[in-house]
């Protein structure tokens, strides 16, 4: 996969929302240009990938999918990577604002994480809807590329 996993969002970052969306993102997360994923963002990425990939996947195969998602995150264009890292930091702290518990996203049970991501997907705030779309795309690409998720070919004996 090339460096443009999320290339459809353009070269200036995928979060092209209005003033309100950008203000929410920058107020909730201190953007750190040129830096990668924070510790809380890494936890959010792992938890989001677990919630976004199809159900029924063996637990032992999940780390490989998460590693692929992290790899693809770091191969994105810097503006896209920065936006997605900022969204992950925001997601980790967003649960109480969406009417959920007073917990971080990564500490929620799987069903609650899926509800939180669904709320982001349906949100009228572009920063949440676009962030969810980019994160879902990243997670599904990582899932489909991981050889561990594909059954071994049947060998003719």
Secondary structure, 3 states (H helix, E strand, C coil): CCCCCCHHHCCCCCCCCCHHHHHHHHHHCCCCCCCCCCHHHHHHHHHHHHHHCCCCCCHHHHHHHHHHHHHHHHCCCHHHHHHHHHHHHHHHHHHHHHCCCCCCHHHCCHHHHHHHHHHHHHCCCHHHHHHHHHHHHHHHHHHHHCHHHCCCCCCCC
